[in-house]
Amino acid sequence: MRADKGQEHATAPRPGPIVSVVICTLNRAEVLEGALQSLADQTAPAGSFEVLVMDNGSTDHTAEVAERFGKVLDLRYLREARTGLSYARNAGYVEASGAYVAYLDDDATARPDWVESILAAVEKESPDVLGGPVIPFFPAGRPAWFPPESQAWSLGDRMRELHRDEYIRGESIVIKKSALERLGGFRTDLGMKGNALGYGEETELQCRLRRTSAAARITYSPDVVVYHLVRPEKLTLGWQLQRCWIQGRQAGAIYDAEAFSARRFPRLHALGKGAGHGILAIFTALAAPFRSRRSYPYWRTYVMLRVLPHVYSFGAHSSFALARRRAEVG
């Protein structure tokens, strides 16, 4: 294991692994240990993958955890001084030796055949972007009202290329290093920044990839499975509301214009749709006392599944309209 300081990242490629697994982390040594243990338990051949732990400013014992797993994994521990998940992810692909960079969240664990399944999919399909199912787990228990499907993600049980309006999730996303280099990596104005919530950097990169390359291949494999920890703070309606609102407000900077607007008068169209979703959010929330108790025995389940999607859409269409306005004024 090697420790590098600050922003001084070596760029010379090292021969060997096909896949570089990058884990970006900040003060979550306990959950990082689970992610690294899942990599130590992989069935993939020795030498087929390396691990890069990108520390984004931890003050806990993250370095000690990385050092311990450096004894059983081909692991490098590096530090990125600039706060932000996208900065750490970009530093990770610069350091990566593999032809593919597999980003694994620090609070996720990979199924034992995860790397092996990545290698098989890469050999068969040679995708630009690859991903698979995300299965949630609840170490603190799941409240009865909390719908587990809200944290799960799957596109079925067969490998296929994604349609234009489909995107690989960020908990476990594999990207060809040459594509990351060509695109300049992730946008650093998106994504988490310390404890401040932020989203969308992986989706925006996939949008940009499709815009710049008609031949881009984004592939789903049902065998590339990760388990994602749902932390206790996420199991509140307030946190979920905040998440939906922030995701919506960032959507205008992420998705292609076609997702929000008509060809004529795009800003007015987006404003109208945003206002419509805002009204629907209010009326749907007011209807909660009259909901079907058979379909929604808990009012919080009803709010999550029926109201929050309108909150997201209100924020998303409004954010696009504001982005169009700024572009017109500028």
C-alpha positions in Angstrom: 0.0 0.0 0.0 1.2 3.5 -0.8 0.0 6.8 0.8 0.1 10.0 -1.3 -0.6 13.4 0.1 -2.6 16.4 -1.1 -3.3 16.7 -4.8 0.0 15.2 -6.0 -1.2 12.2 -8.0 1.2 10.1 -10.0 0.1 9.7 -13.6 2.4 6.9 -14.9 0.4 3.8 -15.8 1.2 0.5 -14.1 0.8 -2.8 -16.0 -1.4 -5.5 -14.6 -5.1 -5.1 -13.6 -8.0 -4.8 -16.0 -10.2 -3.1 -13.5 -9.4 -0.4 -11.0 -11.9 -0.3 -8.1 -12.1 3.3 -6.8 -13.7 3.9 -3.4 -14.1 7.6 -2.4 -14.6 8.1 1.3 -14.8 10.8 4.0 -14.9 9.9 7.7 -16.7 6.6 7.3 -14.0 4.1 8.4 -16.5 1.7 9.8 -18.5 1.3 6.6 -15.4 1.4 4.5 -14.2 -1.7 6.3 -17.3 -3.5 5.0 -16.7 -2.4 1.4 -13.0 -3.4 1.5 -13.8 -6.8 3.1 -16.2 -7.5 0.2 -13.4 -6.8 -2.2 -11.0 -9.1 -0.3 -13.7 -11.8 -0.7 -13.9 -11.5 -4.5 -13.6 -14.7 -6.6 -11.8 -12.8 -9.5 -8.3 -14.0 -10.4 -5.4 -12.5 -8.5 -4.0 -9.5 -10.4 -7.2 -8.8 -12.3 -8.1 -5.8 -10.2 -6.6 -3.2 -8.0 -8.2 -1.0 -5.3 -7.7 2.7 -4.8 -9.1 4.3 -1.6 -9.5 8.0 -2.3 -9.6 9.8 1.1 -11.4 13.2 0.7 -10.2 14.7 4.0 -11.0 12.1 6.7 -10.1 12.8 10.3 -11.1 9.4 11.6 -9.1 6.1 11.3 -9.7 5.7 7.6 -6.0 5.4 6.9 -5.5 2.6 9.4 -8.4 0.6 7.8 -6.9 1.1 4.4 -3.4 0.0 5.7 -4.9 -3.1 7.2 -6.6 -4.2 3.9 -3.4 -3.3 2.0 -2.0 -6.5 3.4 -4.6 -8.6 1.5 -5.4 -6.5 -1.5 -3.5 -4.7 -4.3 -4.5 -1.4 -2.6 -3.3 2.2 -2.8 -4.4 4.8 -0.4 -4.4 8.4 -1.7 -5.8 11.7 -0.5 -7.6 14.4 -2.4 -7.5 17.7 -0.6 -10.3 19.4 -2.6 -13.6 18.7 -0.9 -16.2 17.0 -3.2 -17.0 13.5 -4.4 -16.4 14.5 -8.0 -12.9 15.7 -7.2 -12.1 12.4 -5.5 -13.6 10.4 -8.3 -11.6 12.4 -10.9 -8.4 11.9 -9.0 -9.2 8.2 -8.8 -9.4 7.7 -12.6 -6.2 9.6 -13.1 -4.4 7.2 -10.8 -6.1 4.1 -12.1 -4.0 1.5 -13.9 -6.9 -0.5 -15.3 -8.7 0.0 -18.6 -11.9 0.2 -16.6 -12.6 2.2 -13.5 -15.2 0.7 -11.2 -16.6 3.2 -8.6 -17.9 1.5 -5.5 -19.6 3.6 -2.8 -17.9 3.3 0.6 -21.2 2.2 2.2 -21.8 -0.5 -0.4 -20.6 -4.1 -0.5 -19.9 -6.0 -3.7 -21.2 -9.5 -4.2 -18.3 -12.0 -4.3 -18.5 -12.4 -8.0 -18.8 -8.6 -8.7 -15.4 -8.2 -10.2 -15.6 -11.5 -12.1 -18.9 -10.4 -13.5 -17.5 -7.1 -14.6 -14.6 -8.9 -16.3 -17.1 -11.1 -18.2 -19.3 -8.3 -19.3 -16.3 -6.2 -20.4 -14.9 -9.1 -22.4 -18.2 -9.8 -24.1 -19.6 -6.3 -24.7 -16.7 -3.8 -24.3 -19.1 -1.1 -23.0 -18.2 2.5 -22.2 -20.3 2.3 -19.0 -21.5 -0.7 -17.1 -23.6 -1.3 -14.0 -26.0 -3.7 -12.4 -28.6 -4.2 -9.6 -28.4 -2.3 -6.3 -30.0 -4.2 -3.4 -30.6 -2.2 -0.2 -29.9 -3.5 3.3 -31.0 -2.0 6.6 -28.6 -2.7 9.4 -30.6 -0.6 11.9 -33.9 -2.2 10.8 -36.5 -0.9 8.3 -39.5 1.0 9.6 -42.7 -0.7 8.5 -43.8 2.4 6.5 -40.5 2.7 4.6 -40.9 1.1 1.1 -37.7 -0.9 0.4 -38.2 -0.6 -3.4 -37.4 3.1 -3.1 -33.8 2.3 -2.4 -33.5 -0.7 -4.8 -32.6 -0.6 -8.5 -32.8 -3.2 -11.2 -33.5 -3.4 -14.9 -34.3 -7.0 -15.1 -32.6 -10.3 -15.4 -30.8 -10.0 -18.8 -27.9 -8.1 -20.1 -28.8 -5.3 -22.5 -27.8 -1.8 -23.7 -29.7 1.0 -22.0 -32.2 3.3 -23.8 -31.6 7.0 -24.1 -33.6 7.8 -21.0 -32.0 5.1 -18.8 -28.9 5.5 -16.7 -26.6 3.4 -14.6 -26.8 4.1 -10.8 -23.8 5.6 -9.1 -23.5 3.2 -6.1 -21.6 0.8 -8.5 -20.7 2.2 -11.9 -18.0 1.0 -14.2 -16.6 3.4 -16.8 -13.9 2.9 -19.5 -10.9 5.0 -18.5 -10.4 6.3 -22.0 -14.0 7.7 -21.9 -13.3 9.4 -18.6 -10.2 10.9 -20.1 -11.9 12.1 -23.2 -14.8 13.7 -21.3 -12.6 15.2 -18.6 -14.2 13.2 -15.8 -17.1 14.2 -13.6 -18.4 17.8 -13.2 -17.2 19.1 -9.9 -20.2 21.4 -9.4 -22.3 18.2 -8.9 -22.3 15.5 -6.4 -21.7 15.4 -2.6 -19.4 18.0 -1.0 -18.5 17.0 2.5 -21.7 16.6 4.4 -23.7 18.8 1.9 -26.1 16.7 -0.2 -25.5 16.6 -3.9 -26.3 14.2 -6.7 -26.2 13.6 -10.4 -22.6 13.6 -11.4 -22.7 10.0 -12.8 -25.9 10.7 -14.7 -24.6 13.9 -16.2 -21.5 12.1 -17.4 -23.6 9.5 -19.1 -25.7 12.3 -20.8 -22.5 14.0 -22.0 -21.1 10.7 -23.2 -24.2 10.1 -25.4 -24.1 13.7 -26.7 -20.5 13.4 -27.8 -20.5 9.9 -29.1 -23.3 8.3 -31.1 -21.6 4.9 -30.7 -21.4 5.1 -26.9 -22.5 1.9 -25.2 -24.1 2.0 -21.7 -24.7 -1.6 -20.6 -26.7 -3.2 -17.8 -25.7 -6.6 -16.5 -27.9 -8.4 -13.9 -24.8 -10.1 -12.5 -22.9 -7.0 -11.4 -24.6 -6.8 -8.0 -23.9 -4.6 -5.0 -25.6 -4.3 -1.7 -26.1 -0.7 -0.5 -26.4 0.3 3.1 -29.4 2.5 4.0 -28.2 4.6 6.9 -30.6 5.4 9.7 -30.8 9.1 8.8 -32.2 8.2 5.4 -35.2 6.5 7.1 -37.0 9.7 7.8 -39.6 11.5 5.7 -37.7 14.8 6.2 -34.5 13.4 4.7 -36.3 11.9 1.8 -38.0 15.2 1.1 -34.7 17.0 1.1 -33.2 14.4 -1.2 -36.0 14.7 -3.8 -35.9 18.5 -3.7 -32.1 18.7 -4.2 -32.2 16.1 -6.9 -34.9 18.0 -8.7 -33.1 21.3 -8.4 -30.0 19.8 -9.9 -31.8 18.1 -12.8 -31.7 21.1 -15.1 -27.9 20.9 -15.0 -27.8 17.2 -15.7 -30.3 16.0 -18.3 -30.7 16.8 -21.9 -33.2 19.6 -22.7 -35.6 17.1 -24.3 -36.4 15.7 -20.9 -38.0 19.0 -19.8 -39.2 21.0 -22.8 -41.1 21.2 -26.0 -39.1 22.4 -29.1 -41.0 25.7 -29.2 -40.9 28.0 -26.1 -38.9 25.5 -24.0 -38.7 27.8 -20.9 -42.4 28.5 -20.8 -43.1 24.8 -21.4 -40.9 23.8 -18.5 -42.3 26.5 -16.2 -45.8 25.2 -17.0 -44.9 21.6 -16.2 -43.1 22.6 -13.1 -46.1 24.6 -11.8 -48.4 21.7 -12.6 -46.3 19.3 -10.6 -46.1 21.8 -7.7 -49.9 22.0 -7.6 -50.2 18.2 -7.9 -47.7 17.9 -4.9 -49.9 20.1 -2.8 -53.2 18.5 -3.7 -51.8 14.9 -3.4 -50.5 15.7 0.0 -53.8 17.2 1.1 -55.5 13.9 -0.1 -53.4 11.8 2.3 -56.2 11.4 4.9 -58.5 10.1 2.1 -55.9 7.6 0.7 -56.7 3.9 0.2 -55.8 2.2 3.5 -55.4 -1.1 1.7 -52.8 0.3 -0.8 -51.2 2.7 1.7 -51.7 1.7 5.3 -49.1 4.2 6.4 -49.5 7.9 5.5 -45.7 8.3 5.2 -45.6 5.5 2.6 -48.2 7.4 0.7 -46.2 10.6 0.8 -43.0 8.9 -0.3 -44.6 7.1 -3.3 -47.2 9.6 -4.4 -46.1 13.1 -3.2 -42.3 13.1 -3.4 -42.2 12.3 -7.2 -44.2 15.5 -7.8 -41.8 17.4 -5.5 -38.9 16.1 -7.6 -40.6 17.0 -10.9 -41.5 20.5 -9.7 -37.8 21.1 -8.8 -36.5 19.6 -12.0 -38.7 21.5 -14.5 -38.2 24.7 -12.6 -34.4 24.3 -12.5 -34.4 23.8 -16.3 -36.5 26.9 -16.8 -34.1 28.9 -14.7 -31.1 27.5 -16.5 -32.7 28.5 -19.8 -33.4 32.0 -18.5 -29.8 32.4 -17.4 -28.6 31.2 -20.8 -30.9 33.7 -22.6 -29.9 36.6 -20.4 -26.2 35.7 -20.7 
